[in-house]
Amino acid sequence: EAYSMMFPRPRQDSIDSLSCAEDDIAAITHQTLLIHGREDCLVPYDQVALKIHGLIITSELHVIGECGHWSTVEHTQKVNSLLSDFLNR
């Protein structure tokens, strides 16, 4: 409900235009790194990241505790380490 209130129509139309169909997400075959803050109240990880992780069979998901929406700001070193490890494989 809180999310819906943030993006009332017609503003929601712009958000909808940025989304991808689940079939398109599931078709991703490349190794995929997903990073999400456990305490993200704007985009809850259990409603978004877990779903995407389930759709992309080659994905790995890292949920960072004590972290809200801005994982790159709140846990910069952790995120950079995850990215570096992922990209250097």
C-alpha positions as CSV (number, residue, x, y, z in Angstrom):
1,E,0.0,0.0,0.0
2,A,2.8,2.4,0.9
3,Y,4.5,1.7,-2.5
4,S,1.2,2.3,-4.3
5,M,0.8,5.6,-2.6
6,M,4.2,6.8,-3.7
7,F,3.4,6.3,-7.4
8,P,-0.3,7.2,-8.0
9,R,-1.5,7.3,-11.6
10,P,-0.4,8.7,-14.0
11,R,3.0,8.6,-12.3
12,Q,2.8,4.7,-12.1
13,D,2.6,4.6,-15.9
14,S,6.3,5.7,-16.0
15,I,7.3,3.1,-13.5
16,D,5.4,0.4,-15.4
17,S,7.3,1.3,-18.6
18,L,10.6,0.5,-16.9
19,S,9.5,-3.0,-15.8
20,C,10.4,-6.3,-17.6
21,A,8.1,-9.3,-18.1
22,E,8.9,-12.3,-15.9
23,D,9.5,-14.4,-19.0
24,D,12.2,-11.9,-20.2
25,I,13.9,-12.0,-16.8
26,A,13.7,-15.8,-16.7
27,A,15.4,-15.9,-20.1
28,I,18.6,-14.4,-18.8
29,T,21.3,-17.0,-19.1
30,H,24.4,-15.0,-18.0
31,Q,25.8,-15.2,-14.5
32,T,23.9,-12.6,-12.5
33,L,24.7,-10.9,-9.2
34,L,21.8,-9.7,-7.1
35,I,22.5,-7.5,-4.0
36,H,19.7,-6.3,-1.8
37,G,19.4,-4.8,1.7
38,R,17.4,-6.9,4.1
39,E,15.8,-3.8,5.7
40,D,14.8,-2.2,2.4
41,C,11.4,-0.8,3.1
42,L,10.9,0.7,-0.4
43,V,11.6,-2.5,-2.3
44,P,11.3,-5.4,0.1
45,Y,13.9,-8.1,-0.7
46,D,11.4,-11.0,0.0
47,Q,9.0,-9.6,-2.6
48,V,11.5,-8.6,-5.3
49,A,15.0,-10.0,-5.0
50,L,13.9,-13.5,-4.0
51,K,11.5,-13.5,-6.9
52,I,14.1,-12.4,-9.4
53,H,16.6,-14.9,-7.9
54,G,14.1,-17.6,-8.5
55,L,13.5,-16.6,-12.1
56,I,17.2,-16.4,-13.1
57,I,18.7,-19.8,-12.7
58,T,22.3,-18.6,-13.0
59,S,21.9,-15.9,-10.3
60,E,23.4,-15.5,-6.9
61,L,21.7,-13.4,-4.3
62,H,23.4,-11.6,-1.4
63,V,21.1,-10.1,1.2
64,I,22.9,-7.6,3.4
65,G,21.7,-7.3,7.0
66,E,21.3,-3.9,8.7
67,C,20.9,-2.4,5.2
68,G,18.1,-0.4,3.7
69,H,17.5,0.7,0.1
70,W,21.0,2.1,-0.6
71,S,23.3,-0.9,-0.2
72,T,26.0,0.8,-2.3
73,V,26.0,3.8,0.2
74,E,25.3,2.0,3.4
75,H,27.7,-0.9,2.9
76,T,30.1,0.4,0.2
77,Q,33.0,-1.9,1.0
78,K,30.9,-5.0,1.2
79,V,29.2,-4.3,-2.1
80,N,32.5,-3.4,-3.8
81,S,34.0,-6.7,-2.5
82,L,31.0,-8.7,-3.9
83,L,31.2,-6.9,-7.2
84,S,35.0,-7.3,-7.5
85,D,34.8,-11.0,-6.6
86,F,32.0,-11.6,-9.1
87,L,33.6,-9.7,-12.0
88,N,37.0,-11.3,-11.5
89,R,35.9,-14.9,-11.7
